[in-house]
């Protein structure tokens, strides 16, 4: 069963869809104004019924808006330190090039938003929690 995850924000949101094994099927940053349309389209394409959502910026507003998506269970989770972790994941996926590779990535800021990596982290945390509950 696939799950979706969302890192809600004022102007943009990180969004991801993962399978039950934690494999990323979809990962992107979307504009908040297109949230319902994007989630509804992804739900039709990937067939998820659960959306894990971070509890940070504008999460209450996003939660209310997502209530309009039929047959979608919303699960709110703590997103403590996920942005920091997402920066590390970004650099793993996109290693610095040229002279930037000489600087530690901890001293660099990714050139693009990492909200989509936050969504992946939230989803994987949830899957890990589910796995631990089952064992």
Secondary structure, DSSP 8 states (H G I E B T S, - for coil): --EEEEE--SSEEEEEEE-TT--EEEEEEEEGGGHHHHHHHHHHHH---EEEEESSTTHHHHHHHHTTSTT-EEEEE--TTHHHHHHHHHHHHS---GGGGGS-GGG---SS--HHHHHHHHHHHHHHHHHHHH-
